[in-house]
């Protein structure tokens, strides 16, 4: 299942392909619209579930990985 972040990014990309914005102002508008798609989806799901879908217990944590170190470790 794609995350809401992925949904926002995909929505933004498709909006840009369709509307072909020019300049920073129009591109910012597309980015906000794409983010709103993800927000509406999240809010809709939370309403149907009756509980938050993103919590401190289930959020993703990202760890920086040094690719060069991984390569050295494999040797």
Phi and psi in radians as a Rosetta constraint file:
Dihedral C 1 N 2 CA 2 C 2 CIRCULARHARMONIC -1.268 0.35
Dihedral N 2 CA 2 C 2 N 3 CIRCULARHARMONIC 2.591 0.35
Dihedral C 2 N 3 CA 3 C 3 CIRCULARHARMONIC -1.387 0.35
Dihedral N 3 CA 3 C 3 N 4 CIRCULARHARMONIC 2.945 0.35
Dihedral C 3 N 4 CA 4 C 4 CIRCULARHARMONIC -1.143 0.35
Dihedral N 4 CA 4 C 4 N 5 CIRCULARHARMONIC -0.550 0.35
Dihedral C 4 N 5 CA 5 C 5 CIRCULARHARMONIC -1.088 0.35
Dihedral N 5 CA 5 C 5 N 6 CIRCULARHARMONIC -0.800 0.35
Dihedral C 5 N 6 CA 6 C 6 CIRCULARHARMONIC -1.042 0.35
Dihedral N 6 CA 6 C 6 N 7 CIRCULARHARMONIC -0.741 0.35
Dihedral C 6 N 7 CA 7 C 7 CIRCULARHARMONIC -1.062 0.35
Dihedral N 7 CA 7 C 7 N 8 CIRCULARHARMONIC -0.777 0.35
Dihedral C 7 N 8 CA 8 C 8 CIRCULARHARMONIC -1.082 0.35
Dihedral N 8 CA 8 C 8 N 9 CIRCULARHARMONIC -0.723 0.35
Dihedral C 8 N 9 CA 9 C 9 CIRCULARHARMONIC -1.181 0.35
Dihedral N 9 CA 9 C 9 N 10 CIRCULARHARMONIC -0.738 0.35
Dihedral C 9 N 10 CA 10 C 10 CIRCULARHARMONIC -1.143 0.35
Dihedral N 10 CA 10 C 10 N 11 CIRCULARHARMONIC -0.759 0.35
Dihedral C 10 N 11 CA 11 C 11 CIRCULARHARMONIC -1.062 0.35
Dihedral N 11 CA 11 C 11 N 12 CIRCULARHARMONIC -0.761 0.35
Dihedral C 11 N 12 CA 12 C 12 CIRCULARHARMONIC -1.075 0.35
Dihedral N 12 CA 12 C 12 N 13 CIRCULARHARMONIC -0.813 0.35
Dihedral C 12 N 13 CA 13 C 13 CIRCULARHARMONIC -1.037 0.35
Dihedral N 13 CA 13 C 13 N 14 CIRCULARHARMONIC -0.774 0.35
Dihedral C 13 N 14 CA 14 C 14 CIRCULARHARMONIC -1.206 0.35
Dihedral N 14 CA 14 C 14 N 15 CIRCULARHARMONIC -0.645 0.35
Dihedral C 14 N 15 CA 15 C 15 CIRCULARHARMONIC -1.105 0.35
Dihedral N 15 CA 15 C 15 N 16 CIRCULARHARMONIC -0.723 0.35
Dihedral C 15 N 16 CA 16 C 16 CIRCULARHARMONIC -1.127 0.35
Dihedral N 16 CA 16 C 16 N 17 CIRCULARHARMONIC -0.740 0.35
Dihedral C 16 N 17 CA 17 C 17 CIRCULARHARMONIC -1.058 0.35
Dihedral N 17 CA 17 C 17 N 18 CIRCULARHARMONIC -0.703 0.35
Dihedral C 17 N 18 CA 18 C 18 CIRCULARHARMONIC -1.315 0.35
Dihedral N 18 CA 18 C 18 N 19 CIRCULARHARMONIC -0.811 0.35
Dihedral C 18 N 19 CA 19 C 19 CIRCULARHARMONIC -1.654 0.35
Dihedral N 19 CA 19 C 19 N 20 CIRCULARHARMONIC -0.244 0.35
Dihedral C 19 N 20 CA 20 C 20 CIRCULARHARMONIC 0.796 0.35
Dihedral N 20 CA 20 C 20 N 21 CIRCULARHARMONIC 1.143 0.35
Dihedral C 20 N 21 CA 21 C 21 CIRCULARHARMONIC -1.186 0.35
Dihedral N 21 CA 21 C 21 N 22 CIRCULARHARMONIC 2.708 0.35
Dihedral C 21 N 22 CA 22 C 22 CIRCULARHARMONIC -2.166 0.35
Dihedral N 22 CA 22 C 22 N 23 CIRCULARHARMONIC 2.281 0.35
Dihedral C 22 N 23 CA 23 C 23 CIRCULARHARMONIC 1.469 0.35
Dihedral N 23 CA 23 C 23 N 24 CIRCULARHARMONIC 2.923 0.35
Dihedral C 23 N 24 CA 24 C 24 CIRCULARHARMONIC -1.096 0.35
Dihedral N 24 CA 24 C 24 N 25 CIRCULARHARMONIC -0.783 0.35
Dihedral C 24 N 25 CA 25 C 25 CIRCULARHARMONIC -1.013 0.35
Dihedral N 25 CA 25 C 25 N 26 CIRCULARHARMONIC -0.864 0.35
Dihedral C 25 N 26 CA 26 C 26 CIRCULARHARMONIC -1.190 0.35
Dihedral N 26 CA 26 C 26 N 27 CIRCULARHARMONIC -0.635 0.35
Dihedral C 26 N 27 CA 27 C 27 CIRCULARHARMONIC -1.177 0.35
Dihedral N 27 CA 27 C 27 N 28 CIRCULARHARMONIC -0.648 0.35
Dihedral C 27 N 28 CA 28 C 28 CIRCULARHARMONIC -1.108 0.35
Dihedral N 28 CA 28 C 28 N 29 CIRCULARHARMONIC -0.672 0.35
Dihedral C 28 N 29 CA 29 C 29 CIRCULARHARMONIC -1.100 0.35
Dihedral N 29 CA 29 C 29 N 30 CIRCULARHARMONIC -0.711 0.35
Dihedral C 29 N 30 CA 30 C 30 CIRCULARHARMONIC -1.126 0.35
Dihedral N 30 CA 30 C 30 N 31 CIRCULARHARMONIC -0.727 0.35
Dihedral C 30 N 31 CA 31 C 31 CIRCULARHARMONIC -1.112 0.35
Dihedral N 31 CA 31 C 31 N 32 CIRCULARHARMONIC -0.731 0.35
Dihedral C 31 N 32 CA 32 C 32 CIRCULARHARMONIC -1.135 0.35
Dihedral N 32 CA 32 C 32 N 33 CIRCULARHARMONIC -0.702 0.35
Dihedral C 32 N 33 CA 33 C 33 CIRCULARHARMONIC -1.134 0.35
Dihedral N 33 CA 33 C 33 N 34 CIRCULARHARMONIC -0.725 0.35
Dihedral C 33 N 34 CA 34 C 34 CIRCULARHARMONIC -1.111 0.35
Dihedral N 34 CA 34 C 34 N 35 CIRCULARHARMONIC -0.733 0.35
Dihedral C 34 N 35 CA 35 C 35 CIRCULARHARMONIC -1.110 0.35
Dihedral N 35 CA 35 C 35 N 36 CIRCULARHARMONIC -0.621 0.35
Dihedral C 35 N 36 CA 36 C 36 CIRCULARHARMONIC -1.150 0.35
Dihedral N 36 CA 36 C 36 N 37 CIRCULARHARMONIC -0.603 0.35
Dihedral C 36 N 37 CA 37 C 37 CIRCULARHARMONIC -1.014 0.35
Dihedral N 37 CA 37 C 37 N 38 CIRCULARHARMONIC -0.803 0.35
Dihedral C 37 N 38 CA 38 C 38 CIRCULARHARMONIC -1.164 0.35
Dihedral N 38 CA 38 C 38 N 39 CIRCULARHARMONIC -0.692 0.35
Dihedral C 38 N 39 CA 39 C 39 CIRCULARHARMONIC -1.094 0.35
Dihedral N 39 CA 39 C 39 N 40 CIRCULARHARMONIC -0.791 0.35
Dihedral C 39 N 40 CA 40 C 40 CIRCULARHARMONIC -1.100 0.35
Dihedral N 40 CA 40 C 40 N 41 CIRCULARHARMONIC -0.714 0.35
Dihedral C 40 N 41 CA 41 C 41 CIRCULARHARMONIC -1.104 0.35
Dihedral N 41 CA 41 C 41 N 42 CIRCULARHARMONIC -0.771 0.35
Dihedral C 41 N 42 CA 42 C 42 CIRCULARHARMONIC -1.094 0.35
Dihedral N 42 CA 42 C 42 N 43 CIRCULARHARMONIC -0.841 0.35
Dihedral C 42 N 43 CA 43 C 43 CIRCULARHARMONIC -1.061 0.35
Dihedral N 43 CA 43 C 43 N 44 CIRCULARHARMONIC -0.709 0.35
Dihedral C 43 N 44 CA 44 C 44 CIRCULARHARMONIC -1.111 0.35
Dihedral N 44 CA 44 C 44 N 45 CIRCULARHARMONIC -0.794 0.35
Dihedral C 44 N 45 CA 45 C 45 CIRCULARHARMONIC -1.109 0.35
Dihedral N 45 CA 45 C 45 N 46 CIRCULARHARMONIC -0.759 0.35
Dihedral C 45 N 46 CA 46 C 46 CIRCULARHARMONIC -1.098 0.35
Dihedral N 46 CA 46 C 46 N 47 CIRCULARHARMONIC -0.648 0.35
Dihedral C 46 N 47 CA 47 C 47 CIRCULARHARMONIC -1.121 0.35
Dihedral N 47 CA 47 C 47 N 48 CIRCULARHARMONIC -0.753 0.35
Dihedral C 47 N 48 CA 48 C 48 CIRCULARHARMONIC -1.212 0.35
Dihedral N 48 CA 48 C 48 N 49 CIRCULARHARMONIC -0.614 0.35
Dihedral C 48 N 49 CA 49 C 49 CIRCULARHARMONIC -1.425 0.35
Dihedral N 49 CA 49 C 49 N 50 CIRCULARHARMONIC -0.462 0.35
Dihedral C 49 N 50 CA 50 C 50 CIRCULARHARMONIC 1.348 0.35
Dihedral N 50 CA 50 C 50 N 51 CIRCULARHARMONIC 0.349 0.35
Dihedral C 50 N 51 CA 51 C 51 CIRCULARHARMONIC -2.771 0.35
Dihedral N 51 CA 51 C 51 N 52 CIRCULARHARMONIC 2.796 0.35
Dihedral C 51 N 52 CA 52 C 52 CIRCULARHARMONIC -1.160 0.35
Dihedral N 52 CA 52 C 52 N 53 CIRCULARHARMONIC 2.545 0.35
Dihedral C 52 N 53 CA 53 C 53 CIRCULARHARMONIC -1.730 0.35
Dihedral N 53 CA 53 C 53 N 54 CIRCULARHARMONIC -0.307 0.35
Dihedral C 53 N 54 CA 54 C 54 CIRCULARHARMONIC -2.065 0.35
Dihedral N 54 CA 54 C 54 N 55 CIRCULARHARMONIC 2.038 0.35
Dihedral C 54 N 55 CA 55 C 55 CIRCULARHARMONIC -2.298 0.35
Dihedral N 55 CA 55 C 55 N 56 CIRCULARHARMONIC 3.016 0.35
Dihedral C 55 N 56 CA 56 C 56 CIRCULARHARMONIC -1.094 0.35
Dihedral N 56 CA 56 C 56 N 57 CIRCULARHARMONIC -0.507 0.35
Dihedral C 56 N 57 CA 57 C 57 CIRCULARHARMONIC -1.336 0.35
Dihedral N 57 CA 57 C 57 N 58 CIRCULARHARMONIC -0.471 0.35
Dihedral C 57 N 58 CA 58 C 58 CIRCULARHARMONIC -2.049 0.35
Dihedral N 58 CA 58 C 58 N 59 CIRCULARHARMONIC 0.148 0.35
Dihedral C 58 N 59 CA 59 C 59 CIRCULARHARMONIC -1.282 0.35
Dihedral N 59 CA 59 C 59 N 60 CIRCULARHARMONIC 2.695 0.35
Dihedral C 59 N 60 CA 60 C 60 CIRCULARHARMONIC -1.469 0.35
Dihedral N 60 CA 60 C 60 N 61 CIRCULARHARMONIC 2.442 0.35
Dihedral C 60 N 61 CA 61 C 61 CIRCULARHARMONIC -1.994 0.35
Dihedral N 61 CA 61 C 61 N 62 CIRCULARHARMONIC 2.364 0.35
Dihedral C 61 N 62 CA 62 C 62 CIRCULARHARMONIC -1.882 0.35
Dihedral N 62 CA 62 C 62 N 63 CIRCULARHARMONIC 2.424 0.35
Dihedral C 62 N 63 CA 63 C 63 CIRCULARHARMONIC -2.065 0.35
Dihedral N 63 CA 63 C 63 N 64 CIRCULARHARMONIC 2.308 0.35
Dihedral C 63 N 64 CA 64 C 64 CIRCULARHARMONIC -1.202 0.35
Dihedral N 64 CA 64 C 64 N 65 CIRCULARHARMONIC 2.306 0.35
Dihedral C 64 N 65 CA 65 C 65 CIRCULARHARMONIC -2.050 0.35
Dihedral N 65 CA 65 C 65 N 66 CIRCULARHARMONIC 2.210 0.35
Dihedral C 65 N 66 CA 66 C 66 CIRCULARHARMONIC -1.576 0.35
Dihedral N 66 CA 66 C 66 N 67 CIRCULARHARMONIC 1.830 0.35
Dihedral C 66 N 67 CA 67 C 67 CIRCULARHARMONIC -1.042 0.35
Dihedral N 67 CA 67 C 67 N 68 CIRCULARHARMONIC -0.639 0.35
Dihedral C 67 N 68 CA 68 C 68 CIRCULARHARMONIC -1.112 0.35
Dihedral N 68 CA 68 C 68 N 69 CIRCULARHARMONIC -0.692 0.35
Dihedral C 68 N 69 CA 69 C 69 CIRCULARHARMONIC -1.148 0.35
Dihedral N 69 CA 69 C 69 N 70 CIRCULARHARMONIC -0.693 0.35
Dihedral C 69 N 70 CA 70 C 70 CIRCULARHARMONIC -1.071 0.35
Dihedral N 70 CA 70 C 70 N 71 CIRCULARHARMONIC -0.735 0.35
Dihedral C 70 N 71 CA 71 C 71 CIRCULARHARMONIC -1.110 0.35
Dihedral N 71 CA 71 C 71 N 72 CIRCULARHARMONIC -0.747 0.35
Dihedral C 71 N 72 CA 72 C 72 CIRCULARHARMONIC -1.124 0.35
Dihedral N 72 CA 72 C 72 N 73 CIRCULARHARMONIC -0.663 0.35
Dihedral C 72 N 73 CA 73 C 73 CIRCULARHARMONIC -1.143 0.35
Dihedral N 73 CA 73 C 73 N 74 CIRCULARHARMONIC -0.516 0.35
Dihedral C 73 N 74 CA 74 C 74 CIRCULARHARMONIC -1.358 0.35
Dihedral N 74 CA 74 C 74 N 75 CIRCULARHARMONIC -0.284 0.35
